[in-house]
């Protein structure tokens, strides 16, 4: 009996691995198609520099609140609750975590939108000198784009939260499919909407936000089907939520070190770009 159970579990594991691998492959192929569209339509124009910086910033923060520190902390706690607590306690953890995470992310998103000019100045200081160099102003482009791309952090983090619930219940394919949605939305925006728009950069930035919303909406029916749809509430005092936060701290510290290193690499790259641009202008 035990052997039969182990065989079934092994088959389920291989099936899940195959599905996730297939979805990842599909996402990578569409990512390549997306990059081809970007290169063909916008090439090395300043609009692409501005967009990549504006998109990179929320992607950097998502390592704290989405697939990174949060998922590594939340999934073990949720699994422990499912094994040792009743359904009401599990739902209490989900509700408290969703409300607390959502509130914190909303505040961070609001600050990010307001402070977009400062954030771009930190991540891409070379953009600020474009006007003096007679170049198209990537700084203003990036600031405008960031105000649309930064809220992506909120939605992709909540998407990761929903995905963590599904993964804990051994439902993997829907979560693995969400990157495909992002690439499809960006391909449609770059291929059919942005070329005819007066400001194609903002179209791409809006597409990132739309993709984040669609990714979350895509997962919610699956979460509802297993009976664990969150009813968000502030849960800072909840013991399970505090345990998740406590487990997040080491991962956040580790991720912060990596992100600071990435930031300094970006700053050095921008400095080299600015020097090359000045040389080209002088020549």
C-alpha positions in Angstrom: 0.0 0.0 0.0 2.8 2.3 1.0 4.7 1.4 -2.2 1.6 2.3 -4.4 1.3 5.6 -2.6 5.0 6.4 -3.2 4.6 5.5 -6.9 1.6 7.8 -7.3 3.4 10.6 -5.5 6.4 10.1 -7.8 4.2 10.2 -10.9 2.5 13.4 -9.6 5.9 15.0 -9.0 7.1 14.2 -12.6 3.8 15.4 -14.1 4.0 18.6 -12.2 7.7 19.1 -13.1 6.9 18.5 -16.8 4.0 21.0 -16.7 6.1 23.7 -15.0 9.0 23.0 -17.4 6.7 23.3 -20.4 5.2 26.6 -19.2 8.7 27.9 -18.5 9.8 27.0 -22.0 6.8 28.7 -23.5 7.5 31.8 -21.4 11.1 31.9 -22.6 10.2 31.5 -26.2 7.6 34.3 -25.9 10.3 36.4 -24.1 12.6 36.0 -27.1 9.7 37.0 -29.4 9.1 40.0 -27.2 12.7 41.1 -27.3 12.7 40.7 -31.1 9.7 43.0 -31.3 11.4 45.5 -29.0 14.7 45.4 -31.1 12.9 45.7 -34.4 10.5 48.6 -33.5 12.7 50.6 -31.1 16.3 49.4 -31.5 18.8 51.3 -29.4 16.7 54.4 -29.2 16.5 56.3 -25.8 12.9 55.0 -25.3 14.2 51.5 -24.8 16.9 52.7 -22.3 14.2 54.5 -20.3 11.8 51.5 -20.5 14.3 48.9 -19.3 15.3 51.1 -16.3 11.6 51.8 -15.4 10.8 48.1 -15.7 14.0 46.9 -13.9 13.2 48.9 -10.7 9.9 47.1 -9.7 11.5 43.8 -10.8 14.3 44.5 -8.3 11.9 45.1 -5.5 9.8 42.0 -6.4 12.6 39.8 -5.1 11.7 41.1 -1.6 7.9 40.9 -1.8 7.2 38.2 -4.5 9.1 35.1 -5.6 12.0 35.9 -3.3 11.9 36.5 0.4 8.2 36.4 0.8 7.6 33.1 -1.0 10.5 31.4 0.9 8.9 32.5 4.2 5.2 32.1 3.5 5.1 28.7 1.9 6.7 26.8 4.8 4.4 28.6 7.3 1.3 27.9 5.3 2.4 24.2 4.8 2.9 23.9 8.6 -0.6 25.4 9.2 -2.2 23.0 6.7 -0.7 20.0 8.5 -1.2 21.1 12.1 -4.1 23.6 12.2 -7.7 23.4 11.1 -9.2 25.1 8.0 -10.2 28.2 10.0 -6.7 28.8 11.2 -5.3 28.3 7.7 -7.8 30.8 6.3 -7.0 33.3 9.2 -3.3 33.1 8.2 -4.1 33.7 4.5 -6.5 36.6 5.3 -4.0 38.3 7.7 -1.0 37.8 5.4 -2.9 39.1 2.3 -4.1 42.2 4.1 -0.8 43.0 5.8 1.2 42.4 2.6 -1.2 44.3 0.5 -1.2 47.3 2.8 2.6 47.5 3.0 2.9 47.1 -0.8 0.3 49.8 -1.4 2.2 52.2 0.8 5.5 51.3 -1.0 3.9 51.7 -4.4 2.5 55.1 -3.4 5.9 56.3 -2.3 7.5 54.9 -5.5 5.1 56.8 -7.7 5.6 60.1 -5.8 9.4 59.7 -5.6 9.8 58.5 -9.2 12.1 61.4 -10.1 14.5 60.6 -7.2 14.4 56.8 -7.8 15.4 57.3 -11.5 18.1 59.7 -10.4 19.5 56.9 -8.1 19.2 54.0 -10.5 20.2 55.9 -13.7 22.0 59.1 -12.9 23.4 59.4 -16.4 19.8 60.0 -17.7 19.8 63.4 -16.0 22.5 64.8 -18.2 20.8 64.0 -21.5 19.5 67.5 -22.1 23.0 69.0 -21.6 24.3 66.5 -24.1 21.8 67.3 -26.7 20.2 63.9 -26.5 16.5 62.9 -26.2 15.6 63.2 -22.5 15.6 59.7 -21.2 15.2 61.0 -17.6 11.7 62.4 -18.2 10.8 59.4 -20.2 11.9 57.0 -17.4 10.1 59.0 -14.7 6.8 59.0 -16.6 7.2 55.3 -17.3 8.1 54.4 -13.8 4.8 55.9 -12.5 3.1 53.2 -14.5 5.5 50.3 -14.0 6.0 50.7 -10.2 2.5 49.6 -9.4 3.4 46.3 -11.1 5.2 45.5 -7.9 1.9 45.5 -6.0 0.1 43.2 -8.5 3.0 40.8 -9.1 3.6 40.4 -5.4 -0.1 39.6 -4.8 0.2 37.2 -7.8 3.1 35.5 -6.1 1.0 35.3 -2.9 -1.8 33.6 -4.8 0.7 31.3 -6.5 2.2 30.3 -3.1 -1.3 29.2 -2.0 -1.7 27.1 -5.2 1.8 25.6 -5.0 1.2 24.6 -1.3 -1.9 22.8 -2.6 0.2 21.1 -5.3 -1.4 23.1 -8.2 1.5 24.4 -10.2 0.6 25.0 -13.8 -1.5 28.2 -13.3 1.4 29.9 -11.4 3.9 28.8 -14.0 1.7 30.2 -16.8 1.6 33.8 -15.4 4.9 34.9 -17.0 3.4 33.9 -20.4 0.6 36.5 -19.8 3.3 39.2 -19.2 5.1 38.4 -22.4 1.9 38.2 -24.5 0.7 41.6 -23.2 4.1 43.2 -24.0 4.2 41.6 -27.5 0.7 42.9 -28.3 1.6 46.4 -27.0 4.9 46.5 -28.8 3.7 45.0 -32.1 0.3 46.6 -32.6 -0.4 49.5 -30.2 2.9 51.3 -29.5 4.0 51.9 -33.1 1.0 54.1 -33.8 0.9 55.8 -30.4 2.2 59.4 -29.9 4.1 58.2 -26.8 5.1 54.5 -27.4 7.1 54.4 -24.2 4.1 55.1 -22.1 2.2 52.4 -24.0 4.8 49.8 -23.0 4.8 51.0 -19.4 1.0 50.8 -19.2 1.2 47.3 -20.7 3.4 46.2 -17.8 0.7 47.5 -15.4 -2.0 45.8 -17.3 -0.1 42.5 -17.4 0.3 42.6 -13.6 -3.4 43.1 -13.1 -4.2 40.2 -15.6 -1.7 37.9 -13.9 -3.5 38.4 -10.5 -7.0 38.1 -12.0 -5.9 34.9 -13.8 -5.0 33.1 -10.5 -7.9 34.2 -8.3 -10.4 31.7 -9.8 -8.0 28.9 -9.1 -7.5 30.0 -5.5 -11.3 30.3 -5.1 -11.7 26.8 -6.4 -9.7 25.3 -3.6 -11.6 27.4 -1.1 -8.8 29.6 0.1 -9.6 33.0 -1.6 -8.2 35.6 0.8 -10.4 38.1 2.6 -7.7 40.7 3.3 -7.5 42.2 6.8 -4.7 43.8 8.8 -3.0 41.0 10.6 0.2 42.5 12.1 -0.5 41.0 15.5 -1.3 37.5 14.2 1.3 35.0 15.3 1.4 33.3 11.8 1.9 36.7 10.0 4.6 37.6 12.5 6.3 34.3 11.8 6.3 35.0 8.1 7.8 38.4 8.6 10.4 37.0 10.9 11.4 34.4 8.3 11.5 37.1 5.6 14.2 39.2 7.4 17.3 37.0 6.6 16.2 36.6 2.9 15.6 40.4 2.6 19.1 41.1 4.0 20.6 38.6 1.5 18.6 40.0 -1.4 19.4 43.5 -0.4 23.1 42.8 -0.7 22.6 41.4 -4.2 20.4 44.4 -5.2 22.9 46.9 -3.9 25.6 45.2 -5.9 23.4 45.4 -9.0 22.7 49.0 -8.3 26.4 49.9 -8.2 27.0 47.9 -11.4 24.3 50.0 -13.0 25.8 53.2 -11.8 29.2 52.2 -13.2 27.6 51.3 -16.5 25.8 54.7 -16.6 29.0 56.5 -15.9 30.8 54.7 -18.7 27.9 55.4 -21.0 28.0 59.1 -20.1 31.8 59.3 -20.8 31.4 57.7 -24.1 28.5 60.0 -25.0 30.6 63.1 -24.1 33.5 61.8 -26.2 31.2 61.3 -29.2 29.8 64.8 -28.8 33.3 66.4 -28.6 34.4 64.5 -31.6 
